[in-house]
């Protein structure tokens, strides 16, 4: 008994029995306080995870958007020896001559009467496609070529819309406005980016705006794109 009493911090077990116990009201208050503290702690942890997930998604879509915009910028800024063709308003396709002098176009447009899938897998269905109509091959021959980004590189996002429009001129060089909207494949979260690209190798008169998208593909030297 003495040993047990010492372990419990009292002189005798009898005195322990005489101590007053905890009332029901005190116990209820204690339980409520513990529950409130646990709830606040869990809420804070869940909020941290949720915010962290959102930040991660924004960083991912920002990275994909930058990759797409950089590719478009690189191609359009090198447009050379010809005209840039856009449909009136906001065009889902831009056609022009690349730095090699070969006609090409950029789009993410799913044209119903064109079998885009046979050309570039998922391109034209929410993914960027850069089509070179007459690209120079390693063996010296010239034939069509397609550049796309691997679907996995989109990290769960896809292109909701990609449009091009006439943004005027800068020091007599044509400007093209590019508007990109990304959307989560399994959700409704969206991200938008916009950029104005200057075609430094061309003059403002090289900008051609036609009535509709189909006419872009019927322009001389572009008729064989499709």
C-alpha positions as CSV (number, residue, x, y, z in Angstrom):
1,X,0.0,0.0,0.0
2,X,2.8,2.4,0.9
3,X,4.5,1.7,-2.5
4,X,1.3,2.3,-4.4
5,X,0.7,5.5,-2.4
6,X,4.1,6.8,-3.2
7,X,3.6,6.1,-6.9
8,X,0.3,8.0,-6.8
9,X,1.9,10.9,-5.0
10,X,-0.1,10.6,-1.8
11,X,0.8,9.3,1.7
12,X,-1.8,6.6,1.9
13,X,-4.3,5.0,-0.3
14,X,-7.0,5.9,2.2
15,X,-6.5,9.5,1.7
16,X,-6.8,9.0,-2.0
17,X,-10.2,7.4,-1.4
18,X,-11.3,10.4,0.6
19,X,-10.4,12.9,-2.1
20,X,-13.3,14.5,-3.9
21,X,-13.9,13.2,-7.5
22,X,-14.7,15.1,-10.7
23,X,-18.3,16.2,-11.2
24,X,-20.3,15.4,-14.4
25,X,-20.5,19.1,-15.2
26,X,-16.7,19.4,-15.0
27,X,-16.2,16.4,-17.2
28,X,-18.6,17.7,-19.8
29,X,-16.8,21.1,-19.9
30,X,-13.5,19.3,-20.4
31,X,-14.9,17.1,-23.2
32,X,-16.3,20.2,-25.0
33,X,-13.1,22.1,-24.7
34,X,-11.1,19.1,-26.0
35,X,-13.5,18.7,-28.9
36,X,-13.3,22.4,-29.8
37,X,-9.5,22.4,-29.8
38,X,-9.5,19.2,-31.9
39,X,-11.9,20.7,-34.4
40,X,-9.9,23.9,-34.8
41,X,-6.7,21.9,-35.2
42,X,-8.3,19.6,-37.9
43,X,-9.8,22.6,-39.7
44,X,-6.4,24.3,-39.8
45,X,-4.7,21.2,-41.2
46,X,-7.4,20.7,-43.8
47,X,-7.2,24.3,-44.9
48,X,-3.5,24.1,-45.2
49,X,-3.8,21.0,-47.4
50,X,-6.5,22.7,-49.5
51,X,-4.5,25.9,-50.0
52,X,-1.4,23.9,-50.8
53,X,-3.2,21.9,-53.4
54,X,-4.6,25.0,-55.0
55,X,-1.1,26.6,-55.1
56,X,0.3,23.4,-56.7
57,X,-2.4,23.4,-59.4
58,X,-1.8,27.1,-60.2
59,X,1.9,26.4,-60.5
60,X,1.3,23.4,-62.8
61,X,-1.1,25.2,-65.2
62,X,1.2,28.3,-65.2
63,X,4.0,26.0,-66.3
64,X,1.9,24.5,-69.1
65,X,0.6,27.9,-70.2
66,X,4.2,29.2,-70.4
67,X,5.3,26.3,-72.5
68,X,2.4,26.8,-75.0
69,X,2.9,30.6,-75.1
70,X,6.7,30.3,-75.6
71,X,6.2,28.0,-78.5
72,X,3.6,30.2,-80.2
73,X,5.8,33.3,-79.5
74,X,8.9,31.6,-81.0
75,X,7.1,30.7,-84.2
76,X,5.1,33.9,-84.8
77,X,8.0,36.2,-84.0
78,X,10.0,34.4,-86.7
79,X,7.2,34.7,-89.3
80,X,9.0,35.6,-92.5
81,X,8.7,36.2,-96.3
82,X,4.9,36.3,-96.5
83,X,1.7,37.2,-94.8
84,X,0.0,36.3,-91.5
85,X,-3.6,35.2,-92.0
86,X,-6.3,35.5,-89.3
87,X,-10.1,35.1,-89.4
88,X,-12.1,38.2,-88.5
89,X,-12.6,38.8,-84.8
90,X,-10.9,36.1,-82.7
91,X,-9.5,33.3,-84.9
92,X,-8.9,29.8,-83.6
93,X,-6.2,29.3,-86.3
94,X,-3.3,31.5,-87.4
95,X,-1.6,30.7,-90.7
96,X,1.8,32.2,-91.8
97,X,5.1,31.5,-93.3
98,X,7.8,30.3,-90.9
99,X,11.5,31.4,-90.9
100,X,12.3,28.7,-93.4
101,X,9.7,30.1,-95.8
102,X,7.4,27.1,-95.5
103,X,3.7,27.7,-94.8
104,X,2.4,26.7,-91.4
105,X,-0.4,27.2,-88.9
106,X,-1.0,27.0,-85.2
107,X,-4.3,25.8,-83.6
108,X,-6.0,23.9,-80.9
109,X,-9.2,24.0,-82.9
110,X,-11.3,20.9,-83.4
111,X,-12.7,21.4,-86.8
112,X,-15.6,18.9,-87.2
113,X,-15.0,18.0,-90.9
114,X,-11.3,17.5,-90.5
115,X,-9.7,14.3,-89.1
116,X,-7.3,16.0,-86.8
117,X,-6.7,12.8,-84.8
118,X,-5.1,11.1,-87.7
119,X,-2.6,14.0,-87.9
120,X,-1.6,14.5,-84.3
121,X,-3.4,12.2,-81.8
122,X,-5.2,14.5,-79.3
123,X,-4.2,17.7,-81.1
124,X,-7.3,19.8,-82.1
125,X,-9.2,18.4,-79.1
126,X,-7.9,20.7,-76.4
127,X,-4.2,20.4,-77.1
128,X,-1.8,22.6,-79.1
129,X,-0.8,21.7,-82.7
130,X,1.8,23.4,-84.8
131,X,1.6,22.1,-88.4
132,X,4.4,22.7,-90.8
133,X,3.2,22.3,-94.4
134,X,6.5,21.6,-96.1
135,X,9.1,21.2,-93.4
136,X,12.7,20.5,-94.3
137,X,13.6,16.9,-93.2
138,X,17.0,15.6,-92.2
139,X,17.4,13.8,-95.5
140,X,16.9,17.1,-97.4
141,X,13.4,16.4,-98.5
142,X,10.4,18.6,-97.8
143,X,7.2,17.1,-96.3
144,X,4.5,18.0,-93.7
145,X,5.5,17.9,-90.1
146,X,3.5,18.3,-86.8
147,X,4.8,19.5,-83.4
148,X,2.7,18.7,-80.3
149,X,3.3,18.5,-76.6
150,X,2.9,15.1,-75.0
151,X,-0.5,14.9,-73.3
152,X,1.0,14.0,-70.0
153,X,2.9,17.3,-70.0
154,X,-0.4,19.1,-69.6
155,X,-0.6,17.8,-66.0
156,X,-4.3,17.4,-65.9
157,X,-5.2,20.5,-67.9
158,X,-6.3,21.1,-71.5
159,X,-6.8,24.1,-73.7
160,X,-10.4,25.4,-73.3
161,X,-9.8,28.0,-76.0
162,X,-6.9,29.4,-78.0
163,X,-7.5,32.5,-80.2
164,X,-5.5,34.9,-82.3
165,X,-6.5,38.4,-83.3
166,X,-5.1,41.5,-85.0
167,X,-3.6,43.8,-82.4
168,X,-2.5,46.6,-84.7
169,X,1.1,47.5,-85.3
170,X,4.3,48.5,-83.6
171,X,6.8,50.6,-85.6
172,X,5.2,49.3,-88.8
173,X,5.4,45.6,-87.6
174,X,2.2,43.6,-87.3
175,X,1.0,42.6,-83.8
176,X,-0.9,39.4,-83.0
177,X,-2.8,39.1,-79.7
178,X,-2.9,35.5,-78.4
179,X,-5.5,34.6,-75.8
180,X,-5.2,31.2,-74.0
181,X,-7.6,29.7,-71.6
182,X,-6.8,26.4,-69.8
183,X,-9.2,24.2,-68.0
184,X,-8.8,21.3,-65.6
185,X,-9.7,18.0,-67.3
186,X,-11.6,16.7,-64.3
187,X,-13.0,20.0,-62.9
188,X,-14.2,23.5,-63.7
189,X,-11.1,25.4,-62.6
190,X,-9.8,27.7,-65.4
191,X,-6.7,29.8,-66.0
192,X,-6.3,32.5,-68.6
193,X,-3.3,34.1,-70.2
194,X,-2.9,36.8,-72.8
195,X,0.1,38.0,-74.8
196,X,0.8,40.3,-77.8
197,X,3.4,39.1,-80.2
198,X,5.3,41.3,-82.7
199,X,6.2,39.9,-86.1
200,X,9.5,41.8,-86.5
201,X,10.4,40.4,-89.9
202,X,7.1,41.6,-91.5
203,X,5.5,44.9,-92.2
204,X,2.0,45.9,-91.0
205,X,0.6,45.4,-94.5
206,X,1.5,41.7,-94.2
207,X,-1.4,41.2,-91.8
208,X,-4.4,39.6,-93.7
209,X,-7.8,39.3,-92.0
210,X,-10.3,37.1,-93.8
211,X,-14.0,36.5,-93.3
212,X,-13.8,33.1,-91.7
213,X,-11.5,30.2,-90.7
214,X,-12.1,28.1,-93.9
215,X,-10.8,30.9,-96.0
216,X,-7.5,30.8,-94.2
217,X,-7.0,27.3,-95.4
218,X,-7.8,28.3,-99.0
219,X,-5.2,31.0,-99.3
220,X,-2.6,30.5,-102.0
221,X,0.0,28.0,-100.9
222,X,-2.1,27.0,-97.9
223,X,-4.7,25.1,-99.8
224,X,-2.8,21.8,-99.5
225,X,-2.6,22.0,-95.7
226,X,-5.7,19.9,-95.3
